[in-house]
Amino acid sequence: MNLNDVKLDKTAIQVYSSFEEADEDDRKYWQSRTPNERLEALELMRQSAYGYTEPTAKRLQRVLEIVSFP
């Protein structure tokens, strides 16, 4: 799943009276999802956080430096 393929459903917003109530509802929601749906959501959050849309994005080059101690 790609971050560009996902749209935010702004009609599915709920207001809570406390953080505890929101956390409990959040827990119930994710427990009702399948493991595959949870992993897909995790991948979308990871793509959003790191700013890339392809899982095969280029990585930083590793540099090996040999240091001689006297």
Predicted model as a PDB file, atoms N, CA, C, CB and O in Angstrom, pLDDT in the B-factor column:
MODEL        1                                                                  
ATOM      1  N   MET A   1       0.852  -1.178   0.000  1.00 70.00           N  
ATOM      2  CA  MET A   1       0.000   0.000   0.000  1.00 70.00           C  
ATOM      3  C   MET A   1       0.895   1.238   0.000  1.00 70.00           C  
ATOM      4  CB  MET A   1      -0.968   0.000   1.229  1.00 70.00           C  
ATOM      5  O   MET A   1       1.931   1.278   0.665  1.00 70.00           O  
ATOM      6  N   ASN A   2       0.479   2.221  -0.745  1.00 75.00           N  
ATOM      7  CA  ASN A   2       1.260   3.427  -0.926  1.00 75.00           C  
ATOM      8  C   ASN A   2       0.568   4.596  -0.228  1.00 75.00           C  
ATOM      9  CB  ASN A   2       1.462   3.725  -2.424  1.00 75.00           C  
ATOM     10  O   ASN A   2      -0.660   4.673  -0.202  1.00 75.00           O  
ATOM     11  N   LEU A   3       1.347   5.486   0.327  1.00 74.00           N  
ATOM     12  CA  LEU A   3       0.804   6.641   1.041  1.00 74.00           C  
ATOM     13  C   LEU A   3      -0.022   7.534   0.112  1.00 74.00           C  
ATOM     14  CB  LEU A   3       1.939   7.451   1.675  1.00 74.00           C  
ATOM     15  O   LEU A   3      -0.981   8.168   0.555  1.00 74.00           O  
ATOM     16  N   ASN A   4       0.341   7.588  -1.162  1.00 77.00           N  
ATOM     17  CA  ASN A   4      -0.398   8.416  -2.118  1.00 77.00           C  
ATOM     18  C   ASN A   4      -1.771   7.834  -2.449  1.00 77.00           C  
ATOM     19  CB  ASN A   4       0.409   8.578  -3.393  1.00 77.00           C  
ATOM     20  O   ASN A   4      -2.635   8.554  -2.949  1.00 77.00           O  
ATOM     21  N   ASP A   5      -1.984   6.558  -2.183  1.00 81.00           N  
ATOM     22  CA  ASP A   5      -3.255   5.898  -2.484  1.00 81.00           C  
ATOM     23  C   ASP A   5      -4.281   6.044  -1.363  1.00 81.00           C  
ATOM     24  CB  ASP A   5      -3.018   4.433  -2.757  1.00 81.00           C  
ATOM     25  O   ASP A   5      -5.434   5.651  -1.535  1.00 81.00           O  
ATOM     26  N   VAL A   6      -3.887   6.595  -0.232  1.00 81.00           N  
ATOM     27  CA  VAL A   6      -4.754   6.665   0.946  1.00 81.00           C  
ATOM     28  C   VAL A   6      -5.331   8.066   1.077  1.00 81.00           C  
ATOM     29  CB  VAL A   6      -3.979   6.277   2.227  1.00 81.00           C  
ATOM     30  O   VAL A   6      -4.629   9.060   0.890  1.00 81.00           O  
ATOM     31  N   LYS A   7      -6.620   8.134   1.402  1.00 84.00           N  
ATOM     32  CA  LYS A   7      -7.278   9.421   1.623  1.00 84.00           C  
ATOM     33  C   LYS A   7      -7.850   9.456   3.033  1.00 84.00           C  
ATOM     34  CB  LYS A   7      -8.396   9.666   0.570  1.00 84.00           C  
ATOM     35  O   LYS A   7      -8.320   8.439   3.543  1.00 84.00           O  
ATOM     36  N   LEU A   8      -7.809  10.609   3.653  1.00 80.00           N  
ATOM     37  CA  LEU A   8      -8.326  10.798   5.000  1.00 80.00           C  
ATOM     38  C   LEU A   8      -9.837  10.976   4.952  1.00 80.00           C  
ATOM     39  CB  LEU A   8      -7.659  12.009   5.678  1.00 80.00           C  
ATOM     40  O   LEU A   8     -10.349  11.813   4.208  1.00 80.00           O  
ATOM     41  N   ASP A   9     -10.551  10.177   5.755  1.00 84.00           N  
ATOM     42  CA  ASP A   9     -12.007  10.286   5.849  1.00 84.00           C  
ATOM     43  C   ASP A   9     -12.336  11.286   6.952  1.00 84.00           C  
ATOM     44  CB  ASP A   9     -12.671   8.889   6.135  1.00 84.00           C  
ATOM     45  O   ASP A   9     -12.350  10.928   8.130  1.00 84.00           O  
ATOM     46  N   LYS A  10     -12.597  12.524   6.583  1.00 84.00           N  
ATOM     47  CA  LYS A  10     -12.842  13.587   7.557  1.00 84.00           C  
ATOM     48  C   LYS A  10     -14.226  13.506   8.187  1.00 84.00           C  
ATOM     49  CB  LYS A  10     -12.668  14.930   6.900  1.00 84.00           C  
ATOM     50  O   LYS A  10     -14.521  14.265   9.111  1.00 84.00           O  
ATOM     51  N   THR A  11     -15.088  12.599   7.707  1.00 89.00           N  
ATOM     52  CA  THR A  11     -16.411  12.438   8.306  1.00 89.00           C  
ATOM     53  C   THR A  11     -16.378  11.480   9.490  1.00 89.00           C  
ATOM     54  CB  THR A  11     -17.403  11.942   7.265  1.00 89.00           C  
ATOM     55  O   THR A  11     -17.363  11.372  10.221  1.00 89.00           O  
ATOM     56  N   ALA A  12     -15.273  10.789   9.689  1.00 85.00           N  
ATOM     57  CA  ALA A  12     -15.174   9.791  10.749  1.00 85.00           C  
ATOM     58  C   ALA A  12     -14.447  10.349  11.972  1.00 85.00           C  
ATOM     59  CB  ALA A  12     -14.455   8.542  10.235  1.00 85.00           C  
ATOM     60  O   ALA A  12     -13.579   9.677  12.530  1.00 85.00           O  
ATOM     61  N   ILE A  13     -14.779  11.539  12.387  1.00 87.00           N  
ATOM     62  CA  ILE A  13     -14.135  12.173  13.534  1.00 87.00           C  
ATOM     63  C   ILE A  13     -15.075  12.107  14.730  1.00 87.00           C  
ATOM     64  CB  ILE A  13     -13.747  13.645  13.216  1.00 87.00           C  
ATOM     65  O   ILE A  13     -16.275  12.354  14.613  1.00 87.00           O  
ATOM     66  N   GLN A  14     -14.500  11.767  15.888  1.00 89.00           N  
ATOM     67  CA  GLN A  14     -15.299  11.656  17.103  1.00 89.00           C  
ATOM     68  C   GLN A  14     -14.641  12.487  18.196  1.00 89.00           C  
ATOM     69  CB  GLN A  14     -15.449  10.170  17.547  1.00 89.00           C  
ATOM     70  O   GLN A  14     -13.415  12.535  18.290  1.00 89.00           O  
ATOM     71  N   VAL A  15     -15.448  13.136  19.016  1.00 93.00           N  
ATOM     72  CA  VAL A  15     -14.954  13.968  20.106  1.00 93.00           C  
ATOM     73  C   VAL A  15     -15.118  13.198  21.411  1.00 93.00           C  
ATOM     74  CB  VAL A  15     -15.708  15.336  20.161  1.00 93.00           C  
ATOM     75  O   VAL A  15     -16.170  12.614  21.671  1.00 93.00           O  
ATOM     76  N   TYR A  16     -14.062  13.203  22.234  1.00 94.00           N  
ATOM     77  CA  TYR A  16     -14.076  12.499  23.523  1.00 94.00           C  
ATOM     78  C   TYR A  16     -13.986  13.500  24.652  1.00 94.00           C  
ATOM     79  CB  TYR A  16     -12.917  11.480  23.616  1.00 94.00           C  
ATOM     80  O   TYR A  16     -13.487  14.612  24.475  1.00 94.00           O  
ATOM     81  N   SER A  17     -14.469  13.102  25.807  1.00 95.00           N  
ATOM     82  CA  SER A  17     -14.437  13.995  26.966  1.00 95.00           C  
ATOM     83  C   SER A  17     -13.161  13.826  27.783  1.00 95.00           C  
ATOM     84  CB  SER A  17     -15.647  13.746  27.850  1.00 95.00           C  
ATOM     85  O   SER A  17     -12.868  14.658  28.641  1.00 95.00           O  
ATOM     86  N   SER A  18     -12.387  12.747  27.528  1.00 95.00           N  
ATOM     87  CA  SER A  18     -11.138  12.555  28.260  1.00 95.00           C  
ATOM     88  C   SER A  18     -10.153  11.759  27.401  1.00 95.00           C  
ATOM     89  CB  SER A  18     -11.397  11.830  29.608  1.00 95.00           C  
ATOM     90  O   SER A  18     -10.537  11.067  26.459  1.00 95.00           O  
ATOM     91  N   PHE A  19      -8.871  11.880  27.756  1.00 96.00           N  
ATOM     92  CA  PHE A  19      -7.848  11.119  27.046  1.00 96.00           C  
ATOM     93  C   PHE A  19      -8.002   9.625  27.301  1.00 96.00           C  
ATOM     94  CB  PHE A  19      -6.453  11.582  27.463  1.00 96.00           C  
ATOM     95  O   PHE A  19      -7.751   8.811  26.413  1.00 96.00           O  
ATOM     96  N   GLU A  20      -8.410   9.270  28.504  1.00 96.00           N  
ATOM     97  CA  GLU A  20      -8.592   7.857  28.842  1.00 96.00           C  
ATOM     98  C   GLU A  20      -9.673   7.226  27.965  1.00 96.00           C  
ATOM     99  CB  GLU A  20      -8.957   7.701  30.332  1.00 96.00           C  
ATOM    100  O   GLU A  20      -9.510   6.111  27.469  1.00 96.00           O  
ATOM    101  N   GLU A  21     -10.765   7.940  27.780  1.00 96.00           N  
ATOM    102  CA  GLU A  21     -11.859   7.452  26.943  1.00 96.00           C  
ATOM    103  C   GLU A  21     -11.390   7.289  25.489  1.00 96.00           C  
ATOM    104  CB  GLU A  21     -13.070   8.419  27.017  1.00 96.00           C  
ATOM    105  O   GLU A  21     -11.732   6.305  24.833  1.00 96.00           O  
ATOM    106  N   ALA A  22     -10.623   8.233  24.998  1.00 95.00           N  
ATOM    107  CA  ALA A  22     -10.099   8.162  23.628  1.00 95.00           C  
ATOM    108  C   ALA A  22      -9.128   6.999  23.487  1.00 95.00           C  
ATOM    109  CB  ALA A  22      -9.404   9.484  23.241  1.00 95.00           C  
ATOM    110  O   ALA A  22      -9.172   6.275  22.493  1.00 95.00           O  
ATOM    111  N   ASP A  23      -8.240   6.807  24.482  1.00 96.00           N  
ATOM    112  CA  ASP A  23      -7.281   5.701  24.439  1.00 96.00           C  
ATOM    113  C   ASP A  23      -7.984   4.350  24.450  1.00 96.00           C  
ATOM    114  CB  ASP A  23      -6.315   5.791  25.618  1.00 96.00           C  
ATOM    115  O   ASP A  23      -7.589   3.438  23.724  1.00 96.00           O  
ATOM    116  N   GLU A  24      -9.021   4.219  25.267  1.00 96.00           N  
ATOM    117  CA  GLU A  24      -9.773   2.961  25.342  1.00 96.00           C  
ATOM    118  C   GLU A  24     -10.455   2.654  24.014  1.00 96.00           C  
ATOM    119  CB  GLU A  24     -10.818   3.025  26.467  1.00 96.00           C  
ATOM    120  O   GLU A  24     -10.416   1.516  23.545  1.00 96.00           O  
ATOM    121  N   ASP A  25     -11.074   3.652  23.412  1.00 95.00           N  
ATOM    122  CA  ASP A  25     -11.736   3.455  22.116  1.00 95.00           C  
ATOM    123  C   ASP A  25     -10.706   3.111  21.032  1.00 95.00           C  
ATOM    124  CB  ASP A  25     -12.533   4.726  21.714  1.00 95.00           C  
ATOM    125  O   ASP A  25     -10.963   2.279  20.161  1.00 95.00           O  
ATOM    126  N   ASP A  26      -9.549   3.756  21.098  1.00 94.00           N  
ATOM    127  CA  ASP A  26      -8.471   3.471  20.146  1.00 94.00           C  
ATOM    128  C   ASP A  26      -7.999   2.028  20.288  1.00 94.00           C  
ATOM    129  CB  ASP A  26      -7.289   4.441  20.358  1.00 94.00           C  
ATOM    130  O   ASP A  26      -7.795   1.339  19.288  1.00 94.00           O  
ATOM    131  N   ARG A  27      -7.824   1.565  21.537  1.00 96.00           N  
ATOM    132  CA  ARG A  27      -7.418   0.186  21.791  1.00 96.00           C  
ATOM    133  C   ARG A  27      -8.443  -0.807  21.236  1.00 96.00           C  
ATOM    134  CB  ARG A  27      -7.225  -0.039  23.294  1.00 96.00           C  
ATOM    135  O   ARG A  27      -8.082  -1.796  20.598  1.00 96.00           O  
ATOM    136  N   LYS A  28      -9.714  -0.532  21.485  1.00 96.00           N  
ATOM    137  CA  LYS A  28     -10.773  -1.418  20.988  1.00 96.00           C  
ATOM    138  C   LYS A  28     -10.772  -1.475  19.468  1.00 96.00           C  
ATOM    139  CB  LYS A  28     -12.143  -0.952  21.491  1.00 96.00           C  
ATOM    140  O   LYS A  28     -10.968  -2.540  18.882  1.00 96.00           O  
ATOM    141  N   TYR A  29     -10.550  -0.320  18.825  1.00 94.00           N  
ATOM    142  CA  TYR A  29     -10.540  -0.288  17.365  1.00 94.00           C  
ATOM    143  C   TYR A  29      -9.418  -1.158  16.806  1.00 94.00           C  
ATOM    144  CB  TYR A  29     -10.390   1.151  16.865  1.00 94.00           C  
ATOM    145  O   TYR A  29      -9.654  -1.982  15.923  1.00 94.00           O  
ATOM    146  N   TRP A  30      -8.193  -0.978  17.320  1.00 95.00           N  
ATOM    147  CA  TRP A  30      -7.068  -1.722  16.767  1.00 95.00           C  
ATOM    148  C   TRP A  30      -7.141  -3.207  17.104  1.00 95.00           C  
ATOM    149  CB  TRP A  30      -5.764  -1.145  17.277  1.00 95.00           C  
ATOM    150  O   TRP A  30      -6.633  -4.032  16.344  1.00 95.00           O  
ATOM    151  N   GLN A  31      -7.757  -3.563  18.214  1.00 96.00           N  
ATOM    152  CA  GLN A  31      -7.926  -4.979  18.540  1.00 96.00           C  
ATOM    153  C   GLN A  31      -8.957  -5.635  17.630  1.00 96.00           C  
ATOM    154  CB  GLN A  31      -8.340  -5.143  20.003  1.00 96.00           C  
ATOM    155  O   GLN A  31      -8.942  -6.854  17.457  1.00 96.00           O  
ATOM    156  N   SER A  32      -9.851  -4.841  17.047  1.00 97.00           N  
ATOM    157  CA  SER A  32     -10.846  -5.395  16.133  1.00 97.00           C  
ATOM    158  C   SER A  32     -10.299  -5.566  14.716  1.00 97.00           C  
ATOM    159  CB  SER A  32     -12.074  -4.505  16.104  1.00 97.00           C  
ATOM    160  O   SER A  32     -10.944  -6.209  13.887  1.00 97.00           O  
ATOM    161  N   ARG A  33      -9.134  -5.010  14.423  1.00 96.00           N  
ATOM    162  CA  ARG A  33      -8.514  -5.123  13.098  1.00 96.00           C  
ATOM    163  C   ARG A  33      -7.691  -6.406  13.012  1.00 96.00           C  
ATOM    164  CB  ARG A  33      -7.622  -3.890  12.802  1.00 96.00           C  
ATOM    165  O   ARG A  33      -7.210  -6.916  14.024  1.00 96.00           O  
ATOM    166  N   THR A  34      -7.537  -6.916  11.808  1.00 97.00           N  
ATOM    167  CA  THR A  34      -6.721  -8.121  11.611  1.00 97.00           C  
ATOM    168  C   THR A  34      -5.246  -7.741  11.714  1.00 97.00           C  
ATOM    169  CB  THR A  34      -7.026  -8.791  10.226  1.00 97.00           C  
ATOM    170  O   THR A  34      -4.898  -6.570  11.561  1.00 97.00           O  
ATOM    171  N   PRO A  35      -4.375  -8.717  11.971  1.00 96.00           N  
ATOM    172  CA  PRO A  35      -2.940  -8.410  12.012  1.00 96.00           C  
ATOM    173  C   PRO A  35      -2.430  -7.787  10.703  1.00 96.00           C  
ATOM    174  CB  PRO A  35      -2.152  -9.679  12.314  1.00 96.00           C  
ATOM    175  O   PRO A  35      -1.569  -6.908  10.730  1.00 96.00           O  
ATOM    176  N   ASN A  36      -2.953  -8.236   9.575  1.00 95.00           N  
ATOM    177  CA  ASN A  36      -2.529  -7.679   8.296  1.00 95.00           C  
ATOM    178  C   ASN A  36      -2.926  -6.204   8.170  1.00 95.00           C  
ATOM    179  CB  ASN A  36      -3.131  -8.487   7.145  1.00 95.00           C  
ATOM    180  O   ASN A  36      -2.144  -5.394   7.673  1.00 95.00           O  
ATOM    181  N   GLU A  37      -4.133  -5.854   8.617  1.00 94.00           N  
ATOM    182  CA  GLU A  37      -4.576  -4.458   8.576  1.00 94.00           C  
ATOM    183  C   GLU A  37      -3.720  -3.588   9.496  1.00 94.00           C  
ATOM    184  CB  GLU A  37      -6.061  -4.352   8.976  1.00 94.00           C  
ATOM    185  O   GLU A  37      -3.427  -2.437   9.173  1.00 94.00           O  
ATOM    186  N   ARG A  38      -3.321  -4.138  10.638  1.00 95.00           N  
ATOM    187  CA  ARG A  38      -2.467  -3.395  11.566  1.00 95.00           C  
ATOM    188  C   ARG A  38      -1.103  -3.127  10.949  1.00 95.00           C  
ATOM    189  CB  ARG A  38      -2.306  -4.164  12.884  1.00 95.00           C  
ATOM    190  O   ARG A  38      -0.569  -2.025  11.073  1.00 95.00           O  
ATOM    191  N   LEU A  39      -0.532  -4.141  10.276  1.00 93.00           N  
ATOM    192  CA  LEU A  39       0.764  -3.958   9.637  1.00 93.00           C  
ATOM    193  C   LEU A  39       0.693  -2.954   8.491  1.00 93.00           C  
ATOM    194  CB  LEU A  39       1.288  -5.288   9.127  1.00 93.00           C  
ATOM    195  O   LEU A  39       1.620  -2.168   8.299  1.00 93.00           O  
ATOM    196  N   GLU A  40      -0.396  -2.973   7.731  1.00 90.00           N  
ATOM    197  CA  GLU A  40      -0.563  -1.990   6.659  1.00 90.00           C  
ATOM    198  C   GLU A  40      -0.626  -0.575   7.223  1.00 90.00           C  
ATOM    199  CB  GLU A  40      -1.830  -2.291   5.846  1.00 90.00           C  
ATOM    200  O   GLU A  40      -0.038   0.349   6.660  1.00 90.00           O  
ATOM    201  N   ALA A  41      -1.341  -0.406   8.336  1.00 90.00           N  
ATOM    202  CA  ALA A  41      -1.433   0.903   8.973  1.00 90.00           C  
ATOM    203  C   ALA A  41      -0.066   1.340   9.500  1.00 90.00           C  
ATOM    204  CB  ALA A  41      -2.465   0.875  10.116  1.00 90.00           C  
ATOM    205  O   ALA A  41       0.299   2.511   9.403  1.00 90.00           O  
ATOM    206  N   LEU A  42       0.677   0.402  10.051  1.00 91.00           N  
ATOM    207  CA  LEU A  42       2.019   0.705  10.545  1.00 91.00           C  
ATOM    208  C   LEU A  42       2.920   1.154   9.412  1.00 91.00           C  
ATOM    209  CB  LEU A  42       2.624  -0.511  11.247  1.00 91.00           C  
ATOM    210  O   LEU A  42       3.677   2.112   9.571  1.00 91.00           O  
ATOM    211  N   GLU A  43       2.856   0.486   8.273  1.00 87.00           N  
ATOM    212  CA  GLU A  43       3.673   0.866   7.121  1.00 87.00           C  
ATOM    213  C   GLU A  43       3.297   2.252   6.619  1.00 87.00           C  
ATOM    214  CB  GLU A  43       3.521  -0.159   5.994  1.00 87.00           C  
ATOM    215  O   GLU A  43       4.177   3.027   6.244  1.00 87.00           O  
ATOM    216  N   LEU A  44       2.012   2.580   6.604  1.00 86.00           N  
ATOM    217  CA  LEU A  44       1.593   3.921   6.181  1.00 86.00           C  
ATOM    218  C   LEU A  44       2.109   4.990   7.143  1.00 86.00           C  
ATOM    219  CB  LEU A  44       0.060   3.996   6.085  1.00 86.00           C  
ATOM    220  O   LEU A  44       2.529   6.061   6.704  1.00 86.00           O  
ATOM    221  N   MET A  45       2.082   4.715   8.444  1.00 87.00           N  
ATOM    222  CA  MET A  45       2.597   5.680   9.419  1.00 87.00           C  
ATOM    223  C   MET A  45       4.104   5.855   9.266  1.00 87.00           C  
ATOM    224  CB  MET A  45       2.260   5.233  10.850  1.00 87.00           C  
ATOM    225  O   MET A  45       4.628   6.960   9.406  1.00 87.00           O  
ATOM    226  N   ARG A  46       4.800   4.744   8.976  1.00 85.00           N  
ATOM    227  CA  ARG A  46       6.246   4.816   8.781  1.00 85.00           C  
ATOM    228  C   ARG A  46       6.581   5.639   7.536  1.00 85.00           C  
ATOM    229  CB  ARG A  46       6.846   3.399   8.664  1.00 85.00           C  
ATOM    230  O   ARG A  46       7.496   6.462   7.559  1.00 85.00           O  
ATOM    231  N   GLN A  47       5.839   5.415   6.454  1.00 82.00           N  
ATOM    232  CA  GLN A  47       6.058   6.190   5.237  1.00 82.00           C  
ATOM    233  C   GLN A  47       5.770   7.665   5.483  1.00 82.00           C  
ATOM    234  CB  GLN A  47       5.180   5.660   4.096  1.00 82.00           C  
ATOM    235  O   GLN A  47       6.497   8.527   4.989  1.00 82.00           O  
ATOM    236  N   SER A  48       4.736   7.960   6.230  1.00 82.00           N  
ATOM    237  CA  SER A  48       4.382   9.343   6.531  1.00 82.00           C  
ATOM    238  C   SER A  48       5.461  10.019   7.374  1.00 82.00           C  
ATOM    239  CB  SER A  48       3.036   9.400   7.255  1.00 82.00           C  
ATOM    240  O   SER A  48       5.800  11.178   7.138  1.00 82.00           O  
ATOM    241  N   ALA A  49       5.995   9.301   8.348  1.00 83.00           N  
ATOM    242  CA  ALA A  49       6.996   9.866   9.248  1.00 83.00           C  
ATOM    243  C   ALA A  49       8.322  10.128   8.547  1.00 83.00           C  
ATOM    244  CB  ALA A  49       7.216   8.941  10.421  1.00 83.00           C  
ATOM    245  O   ALA A  49       8.970  11.140   8.811  1.00 83.00           O  
ATOM    246  N   TYR A  50       8.739   9.215   7.644  1.00 77.00           N  
ATOM    247  CA  TYR A  50      10.042   9.344   7.003  1.00 77.00           C  
ATOM    248  C   TYR A  50       9.979  10.007   5.639  1.00 77.00           C  
ATOM    249  CB  TYR A  50      10.671   7.999   6.869  1.00 77.00           C  
ATOM    250  O   TYR A  50      11.021  10.229   5.023  1.00 77.00           O  
ATOM    251  N   GLY A  51       8.790  10.330   5.149  1.00 71.00           N  
ATOM    252  CA  GLY A  51       8.661  11.122   3.957  1.00 71.00           C  
ATOM    253  C   GLY A  51       8.974  10.437   2.651  1.00 71.00           C  
ATOM    254  O   GLY A  51       9.367  11.111   1.699  1.00 71.00           O  
ATOM    255  N   TYR A  52       8.823   9.147   2.559  1.00 67.00           N  
ATOM    256  CA  TYR A  52       8.988   8.485   1.278  1.00 67.00           C  
ATOM    257  C   TYR A  52       7.791   7.603   1.023  1.00 67.00           C  
ATOM    258  CB  TYR A  52      10.289   7.668   1.234  1.00 67.00           C  
ATOM    259  O   TYR A  52       7.079   7.207   1.946  1.00 67.00           O  
ATOM    260  N   THR A  53       7.578   7.300  -0.249  1.00 56.00           N  
ATOM    261  CA  THR A  53       6.366   6.575  -0.608  1.00 56.00           C  
ATOM    262  C   THR A  53       6.632   5.175  -1.144  1.00 56.00           C  
ATOM    263  CB  THR A  53       5.601   7.354  -1.623  1.00 56.00           C  
ATOM    264  O   THR A  53       5.692   4.411  -1.360  1.00 56.00           O  
ATOM    265  N   GLU A  54       7.882   4.831  -1.361  1.00 60.00           N  
ATOM    266  CA  GLU A  54       8.188   3.496  -1.873  1.00 60.00           C  
ATOM    267  C   GLU A  54       9.023   2.737  -0.854  1.00 60.00           C  
ATOM    268  CB  GLU A  54       8.929   3.578  -3.230  1.00 60.00           C  
ATOM    269  O   GLU A  54      10.000   3.275  -0.333  1.00 60.00           O  
ATOM    270  N   PRO A  55       8.653   1.495  -0.562  1.00 57.00           N  
ATOM    271  CA  PRO A  55       9.430   0.720   0.402  1.00 57.00           C  
ATOM    272  C   PRO A  55      10.855   0.452  -0.068  1.00 57.00           C  
ATOM    273  CB  PRO A  55       8.738  -0.588   0.681  1.00 57.00           C  
ATOM    274  O   PRO A  55      11.724   0.140   0.746  1.00 57.00           O  
ATOM    275  N   THR A  56      11.105   0.570  -1.368  1.00 57.00           N  
ATOM    276  CA  THR A  56      12.443   0.303  -1.895  1.00 57.00           C  
ATOM    277  C   THR A  56      13.219   1.597  -2.138  1.00 57.00           C  
ATOM    278  CB  THR A  56      12.348  -0.499  -3.192  1.00 57.00           C  
ATOM    279  O   THR A  56      14.075   1.657  -3.021  1.00 57.00           O  
ATOM    280  N   ALA A  57      12.918   2.628  -1.352  1.00 57.00           N  
ATOM    281  CA  ALA A  57      13.605   3.908  -1.511  1.00 57.00           C  
ATOM    282  C   ALA A  57      15.102   3.736  -1.254  1.00 57.00           C  
ATOM    283  CB  ALA A  57      13.010   4.971  -0.554  1.00 57.00           C  
ATOM    284  O   ALA A  57      15.522   2.865  -0.492  1.00 57.00           O  
ATOM    285  N   LYS A  58      15.881   4.572  -1.896  1.00 65.00           N  
ATOM    286  CA  LYS A  58      17.332   4.482  -1.731  1.00 65.00           C  
ATOM    287  C   LYS A  58      17.719   4.838  -0.303  1.00 65.00           C  
ATOM    288  CB  LYS A  58      18.056   5.410  -2.730  1.00 65.00           C  
ATOM    289  O   LYS A  58      17.085   5.665   0.353  1.00 65.00           O  
ATOM    290  N   ARG A  59      18.747   4.205   0.141  1.00 66.00           N  
ATOM    291  CA  ARG A  59      19.236   4.430   1.501  1.00 66.00           C  
ATOM    292  C   ARG A  59      20.553   5.189   1.450  1.00 66.00           C  
ATOM    293  CB  ARG A  59      19.411   3.088   2.258  1.00 66.00           C  
ATOM    294  O   ARG A  59      21.157   5.346   0.388  1.00 66.00           O  
ATOM    295  N   LEU A  60      20.984   5.652   2.605  1.00 67.00           N  
ATOM    296  CA  LEU A  60      22.270   6.324   2.688  1.00 67.00           C  
ATOM    297  C   LEU A  60      23.386   5.315   2.445  1.00 67.00           C  
ATOM    298  CB  LEU A  60      22.443   7.016   4.060  1.00 67.00           C  
ATOM    299  O   LEU A  60      23.284   4.154   2.840  1.00 67.00           O  
ATOM    300  N   GLN A  61      24.442   5.767   1.799  1.00 69.00           N  
ATOM    301  CA  GLN A  61      25.594   4.900   1.567  1.00 69.00           C  
ATOM    302  C   GLN A  61      26.342   4.692   2.879  1.00 69.00           C  
ATOM    303  CB  GLN A  61      26.534   5.502   0.488  1.00 69.00           C  
ATOM    304  O   GLN A  61      26.504   5.621   3.670  1.00 69.00           O  
ATOM    305  N   ARG A  62      26.785   3.486   3.093  1.00 74.00           N  
ATOM    306  CA  ARG A  62      27.603   3.210   4.264  1.00 74.00           C  
ATOM    307  C   ARG A  62      29.064   3.457   3.897  1.00 74.00           C  
ATOM    308  CB  ARG A  62      27.387   1.748   4.774  1.00 74.00           C  
ATOM    309  O   ARG A  62      29.513   3.102   2.807  1.00 74.00           O  
ATOM    310  N   VAL A  63      29.782   4.059   4.810  1.00 77.00           N  
ATOM    311  CA  VAL A  63      31.179   4.359   4.571  1.00 77.00           C  
ATOM    312  C   VAL A  63      32.010   3.595   5.581  1.00 77.00           C  
ATOM    313  CB  VAL A  63      31.453   5.880   4.657  1.00 77.00           C  
ATOM    314  O   VAL A  63      31.775   3.675   6.786  1.00 77.00           O  
ATOM    315  N   LEU A  64      32.989   2.851   5.076  1.00 78.00           N  
ATOM    316  CA  LEU A  64      33.886   2.086   5.935  1.00 78.00           C  
ATOM    317  C   LEU A  64      35.214   2.805   5.956  1.00 78.00           C  
ATOM    318  CB  LEU A  64      34.047   0.609   5.445  1.00 78.00           C  
ATOM    319  O   LEU A  64      35.803   3.061   4.906  1.00 78.00           O  
ATOM    320  N   GLU A  65      35.688   3.131   7.143  1.00 82.00           N  
ATOM    321  CA  GLU A  65      36.950   3.830   7.263  1.00 82.00           C  
ATOM    322  C   GLU A  65      37.844   3.035   8.193  1.00 82.00           C  
ATOM    323  CB  GLU A  65      36.750   5.278   7.778  1.00 82.00           C  
ATOM    324  O   GLU A  65      37.446   2.694   9.306  1.00 82.00           O  
ATOM    325  N   ILE A  66      39.050   2.740   7.738  1.00 83.00           N  
ATOM    326  CA  ILE A  66      40.002   1.978   8.552  1.00 83.00           C  
ATOM    327  C   ILE A  66      40.927   2.965   9.240  1.00 83.00           C  
ATOM    328  CB  ILE A  66      40.815   0.956   7.684  1.00 83.00           C  
ATOM    329  O   ILE A  66      41.547   3.808   8.592  1.00 83.00           O  
ATOM    330  N   VAL A  67      41.013   2.853  10.541  1.00 86.00           N  
ATOM    331  CA  VAL A  67      41.841   3.757  11.324  1.00 86.00           C  
ATOM    332  C   VAL A  67      42.942   2.956  11.969  1.00 86.00           C  
ATOM    333  CB  VAL A  67      41.011   4.512  12.387  1.00 86.00           C  
ATOM    334  O   VAL A  67      42.684   1.937  12.609  1.00 86.00           O  
ATOM    335  N   SER A  68      44.160   3.403  11.807  1.00 88.00           N  
ATOM    336  CA  SER A  68      45.311   2.730  12.418  1.00 88.00           C  
ATOM    337  C   SER A  68      45.671   3.436  13.712  1.00 88.00           C  
ATOM    338  CB  SER A  68      46.530   2.705  11.451  1.00 88.00           C  
ATOM    339  O   SER A  68      45.843   4.655  13.730  1.00 88.00           O  
ATOM    340  N   PHE A  69      45.784   2.689  14.781  1.00 88.00           N  
ATOM    341  CA  PHE A  69      46.197   3.246  16.065  1.00 88.00           C  
ATOM    342  C   PHE A  69      47.686   3.033  16.243  1.00 88.00           C  
ATOM    343  CB  PHE A  69      45.409   2.606  17.233  1.00 88.00           C  
ATOM    344  O   PHE A  69      48.214   1.994  15.847  1.00 88.00           O  
ATOM    345  N   PRO A  70      48.366   3.996  16.828  1.00 81.00           N  
ATOM    346  CA  PRO A  70      49.838   3.839  17.023  1.00 81.00           C  
ATOM    347  C   PRO A  70      50.169   2.815  18.095  1.00 81.00           C  
ATOM    348  CB  PRO A  70      50.477   5.186  17.401  1.00 81.00           C  
ATOM    349  O   PRO A  70      51.343   2.571  18.374  1.00 81.00           O  
TER     350      PRO A  70                                                      
ENDMDL                                                                          
END                                                                             
